[in-house]
Amino acid sequence: MAWFALLTAGLLEILWAYTMKLSDGITRPIPTAVMAAAMLASFALLAWSMRTLPLGTAYVIWTGIGAVGAFLVGIMALGEAATLPRIAAAVLIVSGLVLMKLSSPS
């Protein structure tokens, strides 16, 4: 269950990063409200998952999901560049996440 909570927390991190962009510097009320709610839920689920999972594992997985997810949303929804070096960096992050998961004692 902790892994499911952590995955959900990571997905919510993607949502709050995206809505932070849409909030235009926290000047648009609806994206700002969604951002705040997603942040709180993401942090709460991360904290809950850390009751069981090691700190290093949980935090790395959470930030990695958020980083790679925000990268993909930037490309797909915001028209950001999908250059080979950026894609290679994302692949390396995902590789690190897999290794972290496989090496976790939980």
N, C-alpha and C positions, 0 to 999 in steps of 0.2 A: 504494500500500500504506500510505503514511503517513496518508492520509485515513481508510482503513478502521480503522487502529489508533486514530486520534483519535476516531472515532465509537464504537468499542468502549470506549475509555477514558471517554467521556462517559456511555455507558450504565451502565458500572460505577460511575460517580459517583452516578447515580440510585440504584443498588442499595445503595451504602454509606450514602447519606443515609437511605434508607428503613429499612435495618436498624439504623442508629444510633437512630432513633426507637423501633424495636421492642426495642432492647436495654435500654430503661428506665434510661438513665443508666449504661450499661455494667455492668448488674447481672445480665443474663440471658446465660448462656454461649453458646448457639447463635447468637442474633442478633449477639452481640459478635464471635464468630469469623468469621461471614460478613462482617460489616462490615470487620474487619481485613483479611481476604483480598481483598475487593473494593477496598479502599483501596490496598493494595500493588499489585494488578494494574492499577488505574486509573492510579496514578502512574507505574508502569513503562511502560505503553503511551503515556502522555502524553510521558514523557521520550524514548521511542523515536521518536515522531512528530516531536518537535522536532529530531531530527537532520536532517530534511529541510525541515520547515515553519518559517516564521518564528515566533519566540517570541510576538509579539503575536497573530498569527492563531491559532496552536494554543491558547494559553491562553484567549483569548476564546471560541473555539468550544467548548472543553472545559467552561468554567464555564457557558456559555450552555445547552449540552445538559443539564448537571446541574441548573441553576436551573429551567429550564422543565420538565424531566422530573420533578423533585421537586415542583414546583407541581402537575403533573397527577396524580402519584401521591397527593399530599395530598388532592386533590379526589376522586379515584376510590376510593382505598383507605381513607382516613382521615376522610372526610366533611367536609373543610375547605370553607370558603365559596368559591363560584365567582361572585364579584361582577363586575360590568362593569368597574370600575377594575382589578381584579386580572387579568382576562382581557386587557384592553387593554395592561397592562404586559407580559404574556407575549407578546402579538403584537408589541410593539415590540422585545422581546429577540430574537424569531425573525427579525424584519426586519433587525436589526443583524447577526445571524449570517449571513444570506443575503448581505448586502452585504459582510461581511468575507470570505466565501468567494469571491464574485465578484471582489473586488479583490485577492485573493492572487495573487502571481506564480507559485505552484506549480501 
